Amino acid sequence: MIRYELQITTTYASAPGRDVQRGGEEIMRFRNINDVIAEIQSRYNGFNIKRLLNKNTIYSDRDDNVYGFTVSYWESDISHNTRAWWQTDWVCVEAHEISSAIPEMRKLL
């Protein structure tokens, strides 16, 4: 059985090319790739996902188990007194082969 992990790490700066600071990190787990894609599309509504993957890919491993790309955009909210910042999200999708631990644990009993 394969499970998917979506990890999003945010970084921000006052403008593109300025000193970057690391924001938060969010990890989500899904049962199928369609749910991963739906989450990415929901989060980055307004971005063309195919274009992001074609233009912003930063890595893909040889076994196709890990795929990473970036999304950059201006962000603002009321807590920052409407002052915008340049945010870059580092998005990583990883596939994990999962086997049940229950039979192995029962052997120990």
TITI-422697 format. One record per residue (C-alpha): residue number from 1; residue in three letters; x, y, z. Coordinates in nm, 4 decimals, padded with zeros to 6 digits. Each point is the difference from the previous one (the first is absolute). Layout:
% residues N
r resi:NUM | resn:ala | c1:X | c2:Y | c3:Z;
...
% end
This chain:
% residues 109
r resi:1 | resn:met | c1:00.0000 | c2:00.0000 | c3:00.0000;
r resi:2 | resn:ile | c1:00.1283 | c2:00.3472 | c3:-00.0857;
r resi:3 | resn:arg | c1:-00.0584 | c2:00.3091 | c3:00.2118;
r resi:4 | resn:tyr | c1:00.0854 | c2:00.3531 | c3:-00.1053;
r resi:5 | resn:glu | c1:00.1514 | c2:00.2758 | c3:00.2097;
r resi:6 | resn:leu | c1:-00.0320 | c2:00.3658 | c3:-00.0945;
r resi:7 | resn:gln | c1:00.2452 | c2:00.2299 | c3:00.1761;
r resi:8 | resn:ile | c1:-00.0207 | c2:00.3764 | c3:-00.0417;
r resi:9 | resn:thr | c1:00.2707 | c2:00.2230 | c3:00.1477;
r resi:10 | resn:thr | c1:-00.0552 | c2:00.3744 | c3:-00.0216;
r resi:11 | resn:thr | c1:00.2702 | c2:00.2641 | c3:-00.0310;
r resi:12 | resn:tyr | c1:-00.0489 | c2:00.3725 | c3:-00.0217;
r resi:13 | resn:ala | c1:00.1845 | c2:00.3218 | c3:-00.0784;
r resi:14 | resn:ser | c1:-00.0886 | c2:00.3675 | c3:-00.0276;
r resi:15 | resn:ala | c1:00.0497 | c2:-00.0246 | c3:-00.3784;
r resi:16 | resn:pro | c1:00.1407 | c2:-00.2474 | c3:-00.2540;
r resi:17 | resn:gly | c1:00.3778 | c2:-00.0256 | c3:00.0359;
r resi:18 | resn:arg | c1:00.0040 | c2:00.1275 | c3:00.3599;
r resi:19 | resn:asp | c1:00.1098 | c2:-00.1965 | c3:00.3075;
r resi:20 | resn:val | c1:-00.2247 | c2:-00.3013 | c3:00.0371;
r resi:21 | resn:gln | c1:-00.1405 | c2:-00.1252 | c3:00.3292;
r resi:22 | resn:arg | c1:-00.1507 | c2:-00.3406 | c3:00.0596;
r resi:23 | resn:gly | c1:-00.3646 | c2:-00.0087 | c3:00.0967;
r resi:24 | resn:gly | c1:-00.1987 | c2:-00.3042 | c3:00.0978;
r resi:25 | resn:glu | c1:-00.0154 | c2:-00.3567 | c3:-00.1182;
r resi:26 | resn:glu | c1:-00.3115 | c2:-00.2043 | c3:-00.0597;
r resi:27 | resn:ile | c1:-00.0122 | c2:-00.3753 | c3:-00.0631;
r resi:28 | resn:met | c1:-00.3131 | c2:-00.1718 | c3:-00.1304;
r resi:29 | resn:arg | c1:-00.0535 | c2:-00.3670 | c3:-00.0818;
r resi:30 | resn:phe | c1:-00.2315 | c2:-00.1401 | c3:-00.2661;
r resi:31 | resn:arg | c1:-00.1154 | c2:-00.3394 | c3:-00.1234;
r resi:32 | resn:asn | c1:00.0162 | c2:00.0827 | c3:-00.3712;
r resi:33 | resn:ile | c1:00.1684 | c2:00.2415 | c3:-00.2372;
r resi:34 | resn:asn | c1:-00.3292 | c2:00.1571 | c3:-00.1084;
r resi:35 | resn:asp | c1:-00.0529 | c2:00.1290 | c3:00.3547;
r resi:36 | resn:val | c1:00.3520 | c2:00.1472 | c3:-00.0039;
r resi:37 | resn:ile | c1:-00.0704 | c2:00.1788 | c3:-00.3278;
r resi:38 | resn:ala | c1:-00.3352 | c2:00.1248 | c3:00.1317;
r resi:39 | resn:glu | c1:00.1716 | c2:00.1464 | c3:00.3094;
r resi:40 | resn:ile | c1:00.2639 | c2:00.1745 | c3:-00.2131;
r resi:41 | resn:gln | c1:-00.2656 | c2:00.1407 | c3:-00.2323;
r resi:42 | resn:ser | c1:-00.2086 | c2:00.1168 | c3:00.2951;
r resi:43 | resn:arg | c1:00.2938 | c2:00.1683 | c3:00.1699;
r resi:44 | resn:tyr | c1:00.1359 | c2:00.1675 | c3:-00.3122;
r resi:45 | resn:asn | c1:-00.3285 | c2:00.0838 | c3:-00.1662;
r resi:46 | resn:gly | c1:00.0689 | c2:00.2359 | c3:-00.2856;
r resi:47 | resn:phe | c1:00.3329 | c2:-00.1610 | c3:-00.0882;
r resi:48 | resn:asn | c1:00.0235 | c2:-00.2254 | c3:-00.3028;
r resi:49 | resn:ile | c1:00.1213 | c2:-00.3231 | c3:00.1602;
r resi:50 | resn:lys | c1:00.1412 | c2:-00.1467 | c3:-00.3230;
r resi:51 | resn:arg | c1:00.1981 | c2:00.3188 | c3:-00.0592;
r resi:52 | resn:leu | c1:00.1315 | c2:-00.0044 | c3:00.3586;
r resi:53 | resn:leu | c1:00.1187 | c2:-00.3576 | c3:-00.0388;
r resi:54 | resn:asn | c1:00.1599 | c2:00.0673 | c3:-00.3387;
r resi:55 | resn:lys | c1:00.1660 | c2:00.3291 | c3:00.0926;
r resi:56 | resn:asn | c1:00.0686 | c2:-00.0206 | c3:00.3742;
r resi:57 | resn:thr | c1:00.1144 | c2:-00.3583 | c3:00.0553;
r resi:58 | resn:ile | c1:00.3063 | c2:-00.0063 | c3:00.2237;
r resi:59 | resn:tyr | c1:00.0536 | c2:-00.3730 | c3:00.0332;
r resi:60 | resn:ser | c1:-00.1288 | c2:-00.3455 | c3:-00.0835;
r resi:61 | resn:asp | c1:00.1744 | c2:-00.3152 | c3:00.1155;
r resi:62 | resn:arg | c1:00.1017 | c2:-00.2863 | c3:-00.2288;
r resi:63 | resn:asp | c1:-00.2659 | c2:-00.2360 | c3:00.1307;
r resi:64 | resn:asp | c1:-00.2771 | c2:00.2614 | c3:-00.0337;
r resi:65 | resn:asn | c1:-00.0780 | c2:-00.0250 | c3:00.3724;
r resi:66 | resn:val | c1:00.0701 | c2:00.3679 | c3:00.0771;
r resi:67 | resn:tyr | c1:-00.0969 | c2:00.3071 | c3:-00.1988;
r resi:68 | resn:gly | c1:00.0582 | c2:00.3604 | c3:00.1030;
r resi:69 | resn:phe | c1:-00.0867 | c2:00.3410 | c3:-00.1367;
r resi:70 | resn:thr | c1:-00.0364 | c2:00.3600 | c3:00.1160;
r resi:71 | resn:val | c1:-00.2881 | c2:00.2469 | c3:-00.0064;
r resi:72 | resn:ser | c1:00.0725 | c2:00.3733 | c3:00.0476;
r resi:73 | resn:tyr | c1:-00.2526 | c2:00.2780 | c3:00.0501;
r resi:74 | resn:trp | c1:-00.0744 | c2:00.3223 | c3:00.1860;
r resi:75 | resn:glu | c1:-00.1855 | c2:-00.0642 | c3:00.3255;
r resi:76 | resn:ser | c1:-00.1580 | c2:00.2294 | c3:00.2588;
r resi:77 | resn:asp | c1:-00.2433 | c2:-00.0155 | c3:00.2897;
r resi:78 | resn:ile | c1:-00.1529 | c2:00.2259 | c3:00.2610;
r resi:79 | resn:ser | c1:00.2467 | c2:-00.1062 | c3:00.2720;
r resi:80 | resn:his | c1:00.2846 | c2:00.1615 | c3:-00.1952;
r resi:81 | resn:asn | c1:-00.1837 | c2:00.3309 | c3:-00.0312;
r resi:82 | resn:thr | c1:-00.0643 | c2:-00.0778 | c3:-00.3693;
r resi:83 | resn:arg | c1:00.3741 | c2:00.0058 | c3:-00.0760;
r resi:84 | resn:ala | c1:00.0675 | c2:-00.2624 | c3:-00.2674;
r resi:85 | resn:trp | c1:00.2947 | c2:-00.2398 | c3:-00.0124;
r resi:86 | resn:trp | c1:00.1484 | c2:-00.2250 | c3:-00.2686;
r resi:87 | resn:gln | c1:-00.0754 | c2:-00.3596 | c3:00.0933;
r resi:88 | resn:thr | c1:00.1529 | c2:-00.3095 | c3:-00.1546;
r resi:89 | resn:asp | c1:-00.1441 | c2:-00.3376 | c3:00.0902;
r resi:90 | resn:trp | c1:00.2236 | c2:-00.3034 | c3:-00.0451;
r resi:91 | resn:val | c1:-00.2386 | c2:-00.2829 | c3:-00.0851;
r resi:92 | resn:cys | c1:00.1082 | c2:-00.3639 | c3:00.0226;
r resi:93 | resn:val | c1:-00.2095 | c2:-00.3045 | c3:-00.0886;
r resi:94 | resn:glu | c1:00.1371 | c2:-00.3341 | c3:00.1131;
r resi:95 | resn:ala | c1:-00.1363 | c2:-00.3511 | c3:-00.0568;
r resi:96 | resn:his | c1:00.0519 | c2:-00.2588 | c3:00.2737;
r resi:97 | resn:glu | c1:-00.0527 | c2:-00.3729 | c3:-00.0298;
r resi:98 | resn:ile | c1:-00.1867 | c2:-00.0989 | c3:00.3139;
r resi:99 | resn:ser | c1:-00.0282 | c2:-00.3491 | c3:00.1371;
r resi:100 | resn:ser | c1:-00.2044 | c2:-00.0956 | c3:00.2995;
r resi:101 | resn:ala | c1:00.1944 | c2:-00.0124 | c3:00.3255;
r resi:102 | resn:ile | c1:-00.2693 | c2:-00.2087 | c3:00.1704;
r resi:103 | resn:pro | c1:00.1145 | c2:-00.3436 | c3:-00.1243;
r resi:104 | resn:glu | c1:00.3593 | c2:00.0784 | c3:00.1003;
r resi:105 | resn:met | c1:-00.1109 | c2:00.1186 | c3:00.3435;
r resi:106 | resn:arg | c1:-00.2092 | c2:-00.3150 | c3:00.0532;
r resi:107 | resn:lys | c1:00.3106 | c2:-00.2119 | c3:-00.0612;
r resi:108 | resn:leu | c1:00.1553 | c2:00.1641 | c3:00.3052;
r resi:109 | resn:leu | c1:-00.2884 | c2:-00.1063 | c3:00.2272;
% end
